[in-house]
Amino acid sequence: MTKKVGSTGRFGVRYGRKIRKRVLDIEVRQKQKQTCPYCKKKQVKRIASGIYNCSKCGSKFTSKAYEVA
């Protein structure tokens, strides 16, 4: 894993640069903390596809697959 390719280094030279860059952008967005729509704090973590949990107010809710809408 290098700085340039990040977590998509696991694909090597397969699949083409555009697709690997798109996957990298999605993975970076889904792994960072999101803003809670209820308490407005940046404490929301993705549990599964479309399921999120706020560690501040304890609310569990659904939203988009990779990020909170």
Phi, psi and omega in degrees: 000122178248173179297324186287315185263342176060225184287348180277004175298339180293341179276345182066228181263006183282157170078347178094152186293319183297316181292318179296324178292321178297317178297319179299315179299317180295316182294323178295316180294320185284337183270344180277160180291138181254168179270132181285131179287348182263308183256356177064020176263155181269067185231015185270131178238144180282126178268309180213184181298109178084002180244128184231154179224132177266123180281346180278303183260353176079010181279142177242130184211171178249155179199207179295167186292321187248343180205158179285132182281000000 
